[in-house]
Amino acid sequence: MAGDWIKMEATTPDKPEVLAIAARMGWSDPDYAVGKLFRVWRWFDQQTIDGNARGVTLALLDSIAGVAGFADAMRDVGWLVEDAGGIR
């Protein structure tokens, strides 16, 4: 059960990147962005060994987050890197 935890920094909801993601998505409440970030981070934690998601697309991450354009917003603030091999 101890492996089922993800540590989140207490300042995460107030980070400029979170506020930028929320603004890009058209959300007035950054808590929406934090919830979607948690979903994506949880997926990476469960499905990757080193944070490199080979063969994964931004569209798949949007599906995981449950909203179109979310992975683009993460990429735009530097919280995702997309290359020919996948996403990290």
N, C-alpha and C positions, 0 to 999 in steps of 0.2 A: 504494500500500500504506500510506502514511503516514496516510491518512484512515480507516483501519480500527482506530484506537486510541481507547480511552476512558480518560481519566485518572480515577483513583479516589483519593480522599484516604486516606492511610495509617491514619487514625483511624476510618474508616467502620465497621469491625466493632464498635467500642466506643461508638458514638454512642447517646445515649439513645433516639433515634427507631428505630434498628435493633433495640435491645433490646426496645423496646415492640412493634414489629412481630412479632418472634420470639415474645414472650409471648402476643400476641393470637392468633397462629397455633397456639400450643401447642407450639412448638419449644423444646427446651432448649439447642440450639446456634444462636447467632446467625449462624453461617456459612451456614445454610440461607437466612436472610433476605437476606444479602449476595448470594448466588447468584441469588436471584429478583429482587432489585433490579437486578442487572447485566443480566438479561434484559430487564426493562422499560426501563431506561435505554438499552440498546442499541437497542431498538425505536424509542424516541423519537428517538434520534440518527440512525437510518437513515431514518425515515419522516416526520419533521417538519423544517421549516426553522427554526422559532422556538420549538419546544417546545409549541406549541398543536396538539392533536390534535382537530380539528373533527369532530364526528359519532362520535367514538370513545366507547365505553361502558366502564364498570368491568368488565363481563362479558368484553369483548374483552381487556382487560388481564390479567384472571385467566387467560384462555386462553394469552396470551403468557407469563405467569409459570409456567403449568402447575399452578396451585393455586387453588381457589375461595376467595374472601374476601381475597385478597392485596391487591387494589386498594383495598378498603375499609380495610384496615389502613394502607396508605400514605396514604390520605385522612385517616384519623383522627389521624395524627401530623403532618399538614400538608405532606406531600411530594407530594400530588396535590390539585388543585383541580378540582372538577366544577361545571360550569354548564350552562345550556341549550344552549350551542354545542358542548360537548364537554369535553375534559379538558386540563389543562395542569399 
